[in-house]
């Protein structure tokens, strides 16, 4: 379990990865906590699949699913910025490097 701190947010994360036929698979679980105020922001799951090809390209798929904690402090402080609500995202990307 990794612990990162971004100002007032602590990110406790567990990471797992595996390579399979040239594809790198990984999963991450995040638990977001308020550092100074001792309340939960929520948790998030991330899944990632990436594959390099042609020595210059990397293709990837990423899924993120955030579940906001609906405690009174989180709702009061973060509702206006839409950070107190659940959110799911999916990305498809292609990267070129030289």
N, C-alpha and C positions, 0 to 999 in steps of 0.2 A: 504494500500500500504506500503510494507516494503521497507526500504532503507538500503542496505549493501554496504560497501566499501572494495574493495580488491586492495589496493595500488592505481593504476591509473585508476581503473575501478569502476564505481558506478553501482549497480544492483538495479533498482527499480522493485519490484515484487508485484503482486497481487495473492493471493492464495485462493482457494476454495476447500472444501472437503465434502464428504458425505459417510456415512456407509449404506450399503444395503445388507441384508442377509449374514452378515459375511464378506463381501468384502468392503474394504476401497477404495473409489474412490477419486482422487484429480486432480486438474488442476492448473497450475501455468503459469502466463504470466510474462516474464522478459523483461525489457528495459535496455540495457547496454549502458552506457555513459562514455566518457572519463572525469575523474575528473579534471585534470589540464588543458586540452586543449579544452574543450567545443565542442566536436563533438560526433556523435552517432556511436557506433559499430554495433548496430542492435537490433533485438528483437527475443524472443524465446517463443514458446509454449511447455509445458510439460503436458502429461497426464499419470496417474499412476493408476493401479489397483493392490491391494495386498490382499491376503487371508492367514490367519494362519490356520494350521491344525495339528492334532496329537500332540499338545503342544510343539513340537520342530521344526516345519517346517513353513516356510513362502514362498509362491510362488507369483511371481509378473510379471507384464507386464509394460513396460515403453516405451513411445514414446516422442521424442524430435525433434522439427522442428525449426531450427535457420535460420533467414533471415538477412543476413549482410546488413548494410547500405553501399551503393556504392558511398559514398562521396569521394572526392579526397584524403582527409587526411587518411581515413581508408584504402583505396586501396594502397596508397603509403607506409604506415607504416606496414601493416599486410598481404599483398599479398604473400610475401616470406614464411611466416609461415602458409599459407592457412587459415588464420583467417578472411579474408575479403570476404569469399564466403559462399553461402547458404549451409546448411548441415542438413540432416534428418537421425535420428537413431532410431532403435527399439531394445529393449532388452527383453529377457525372462530369468528369474532367479529363483533359488531355494536356500533358505537360511536355514541352520541348526544351531540351538543353543542348548546348554546344560546347 
